[in-house]
Amino acid sequence: MDFGLVGQITRRLIEYPDQITCIDTGYIRPQLAACYLIEKDGVAGIVETGTGNSLETILAVLKLKEIALENVHFVMPTHVHLDHAGGAGHLMQHLPNAQLVVHPRGARHLVDPSKLWQGALEVYGEQAMQRMYGELIPIDESRVVTVEDGDILDLNGRPLLFLDTPGHARHHYSIYDEKSKGFFTGDTFGMAYQELSSSQLPFIMPTTSPVQFDPVAWYQTLKRYLEYKPERMFLTHYGMVENVAILASELHRRIEEYVEIAEDCLNSKNRVQLMTTRIAEHTYAELRNLNCLMPAPAIKGFLKMDFDINAQGLDVWLNTRKDR
């Protein structure tokens, strides 16, 4: 392998104990979205796939680590949102023995991704979709395995436990890895961008993107996580965090505060715009309390997409919740 390419790839990796590698999928900007490589004696599983644009990086990491493509046994997107599963079809074409492991509610969308594409198209538009996600490739149904709550898959003697973890989406699972005493959480332990961390704690915030935000289910998911007494969480956005109980409490509180913002804006004109502004103001205040060094104007640019998408998701929730 070219040494220049090796350098580029290694700069996109974080090596954690217990043979877990965080891989920057290159989605939009550095350290926004990750996938994870889990190894056991030359056999591997991949959690999340990134987008179609992530394929070269993942294949290069496998080559760098001398993991044969035939020895990747599982590809495990936590849910079917495109920053997590958009590259599944591309990746599966290169991994002849891999099974795609997916939540039962999400399987049909990866076998036939046309509705996934259309749904995201309505949010982002054609030009942005091509730039951010590339093409979606269907996956042969015979290679798709669905997992129910409590199922365990054996990665070459390394058990991986799957839990149904709704709140962000109904088609979301998380994976508990006993060896690392950690969960791979997708989006249901929030987002903790490393650029916003302080000397105190990571700043953890909810992601309420359309269309299945469910705060009550999310509170229950956080409670279930803590029942396992995990020592660490592996977030797609972004990297490993510890101090799990404290961060779970912080995330629970911020979800409640997002709900309050949404309910305050329920009957307002320009509701989405107002919620976007309120979420931004809430975030600035929280980051000031954590002594984050990034100034508010820079935070606004850095988190603009998250502010916009979170407000859109809260708007959908207000329109569809049962008690409206």
N, C-alpha and C positions, 0 to 999 in steps of 0.2 A: 504494500500500500504506500502511496506517495506520502512522504513525511510532512509536507505542507497540509495535506488533507487530514492526516492524523492529528496535527496540531489544531486544526479547525474543529474536528470532532470532539477532541478531549476537552476543549474549552466549553463545550455544550453539555458536559456531563458533570454530575455530582455523584461521587462514590460514597455510599452509606455502608455501615456494617451489615453483616448477614447476607452478603452477595445481592445487594439491591442497588441498582443504578438508576438515577434520575436523568432522563434524556430530554433536553429542550427540543420541542417539536418544531420550533421556528414559526409558530403561529403569530402573525402580526408584528410582534416585537420580541426581543430576547426576554426569557424568564416570565412569559405570560402563561404558557401551557406546557405541561410535561407529560411524558409517558414513562413507565417504569419497567425495567428489565429485572426479573427475579430468576436467579440461577440455583441449580442443585446438581453438582457433579456433571457438568457439561450439558445438562438439559435446562431449558429456559421457558418461561412464560412472559408475556408482555401485557401489561395493564395500560389501557388506552392505546390509541393508534395515531393520535393527531389527525391531520387532514391528508388528502392525497399528496400534498406538497411535502409531507414529512417522511415519505418512503425512503428516499436516498439516505437520510440521516440514520434511520433505524437499521437499514441494511449495513451501512458502514460501521455502526457500533457492533453489530453481530460479527462482522468480519474482523474488526479490531480485537474483539474478545475471543476470537477463534471458536465461536459457537456455530456449528453447522446449521444451515437452514432447516435440515431435516430434524434437528433436535429442538426446535421450538414447538412445544406441544399445545400451548394454549395462547390464544389472543383474547383479551378480556376487557372490552370497553365497559366502563361502569354504567353508561347509559348511552343513548343514541344521538345526543346532540353532536353536531358535526365537528366541534373542536375536540371531541373525545372519540368519535367513531367514524368520522368522515373518510379516514384513510383505510378502513378495515378491508374493503374490497381489494385495494391495491396491495396491501400487505399479504393477504391470504393467497394471492396469486404466486407469491414467492416462497411460501412456507408449505411444502407439500404434505406434511404430517400434522399440521396444526388444526385444532378445532376452534371455531369461534364461539366463545362462551358469552351468552347474552341473557338479560332479563326476559322472562316470557312475554312481557308487554312490548318489548322492543324488537324481537326476532324478525317479525314480518317486514319491518322497516329496513333491515339490512339485507334481506333476501330481495326485496323490491324497494329501492331507496327513492322512488319517484315522489312520494308524498313528503319525505324528509326534505328533499330538494325544494319542492314547491313551498313548503312551510317556511323554510329559511329564506327563500327568494322574496317572500312577502315582507320579511323583516329587513333584509339587507339590500335587495336589488341585484340585478343581473351582473353588473360590472364588479361589484364588491364580492359577490359569490364566487366568480371565477378567480379573482385575485386571492381570496382567503382560503378557498376550499378545493379548487380544482374540480375534476370530474368525480362523480360517485359511481362506483362499480358494484353491481349486484354480486351477492355471494350465494353459491350453490347451497340449497337448503340442506343437503345431505351432510354438509360440513358445519352446520350450526347446531349448537347444544344449548338448551335453555336450563337454567338453574333456579330451583325454588329456594325459598328461605330455609336456611339450615343445611343446604347441600354442601358436601365437601368433595373437592377434586384433589387428586394425588399428583403433585408435580415431582415425579421421581423420588418419592419418599418424603416430600415436603407438603404437608396438608394445607390446603387453602379453603377456608370456610366462607361461604357466601351468605350474606344477610340482605333481605329486602329492606331498603332504606329510602322510603319516600320523603317528600318535603320539598325538594328542588324539582323532582320529576317523579311520576308514578312508575316509570320504567327504569328505576335506578337500583343497583345493588352496590354493596361495599364488600371488600374482601379482607378477612382477618387472617394474618400470617402469624402463626404461633411462634415461629423461630425468631422473628423480630419483635414480637409482641406489639404489632402495629396493624392499623387498618389502612387500606388503600381506599380513599373516601370519595373520589370523584369530586362532586360539588357539594355534598351534604355535610362537610365540615368547613364549608365556606372557602373563601379565598384569603391568602396571606402572602401578598406580593413582598418579596424580600427587600425591595427598594423602600418600603414603608415601615420596615421593622425598626424598632428603637432598642436602646440598651435594656429596656424593661421587658417587653414581650413582643412577639409578632402582632401586627394589627390584623385582626381577622374580621372579615365582613361577609354578609350573606350574598348569595347570587340568586336573585329572584326572577331570572329571565323567563320569558313566556315559554310554555303556557300552563304549567301545572304546579305553580307555587302553592303549597299547602302548609301554613304555619303550624297547625295542630299536629299533623303527621311529622313535621320536622322536629318538633319538641320531643316526640316519642322516639324518633331516630337518635337524637342526641342522648336520650336516657339509655337506649339500648347499647350504644357505643360504650358508655361508662360502666355498664354491667360487666364488661370483659376486662376492665381495669387496664386499658391499653397504655403503653408507655410512650407511644408516638403515633402520629398520623402522617400519611403520605398524601399530600394534596396535589391535585392536578394543577391548581393555580396557587402557590407554587412551592413544591419541595416539602421536606420533612419538618414537622413542628412537634415539640414536646410540651410539657406542662398542660397535659390534655384536659384535665378537669377544669382548670382556670379558663382555658380558651373556650371550652364548651359552654361555660357560664357566660362568658363575654358574647359568644355567638348567639346564644339564646336571648340575651338581653337586646342585642341589636336587631334580631328578627322581630321581637316585640315592638321595638321602636319603629321599624319599617311599617309594621301593621298600623301603628298609631298615626304615622305620617299619611298612609293611604286613607285611613278612615277620616282624618281631618280634611282631606282633599276630595272626599267622595262627591260632593255636589258643586265643586268649583268649576268655573270655566277654565279651559286650557289645562285640564286636570293632569295630563301626562307631563306637560312642561313644568307645572307647579311642583309635582312630586319629584321631578328631576332636580329642581333647584333645592328643595327641602332635603333630599338625600345628600346632595353635595354639601350643603351647610352642616348637616349632621356629621358627615365624614370629616370635614375640616375641624370641627370642634373636638371630635374624638382623637384625631391625630395630634392636635395641639396638646391635649391632656397627656399623650404619650411622649411628648417632646420630640415629635418627628421633625427632622430638619428640613424637609422639603417644603418650600413656601406654597401657599394656597394656589397661586396662579399655575404653578407647575403641577400640583396635584390635580387641578381641574383638567389640564391636558392629559395627564397620565391616566386618569380614571374616567375620562369622558364617556368612553364606550360602555363601561360598567354602569355609570350613573344612568345613561339612556336606556340600556337594556333592563336594568332593575326597575325603573319606573314603568316601562312597558309591561313587564311581568306583573307588577302590582295593579296596573290598570286592568289587565285580564282577570286577575283574581277578584277585584271589586265587581266586575261584570258577571262573574260566574259563581261566586260563593253562594251557598245555599240559603244564608240568612239575609240576603239583600232585599 
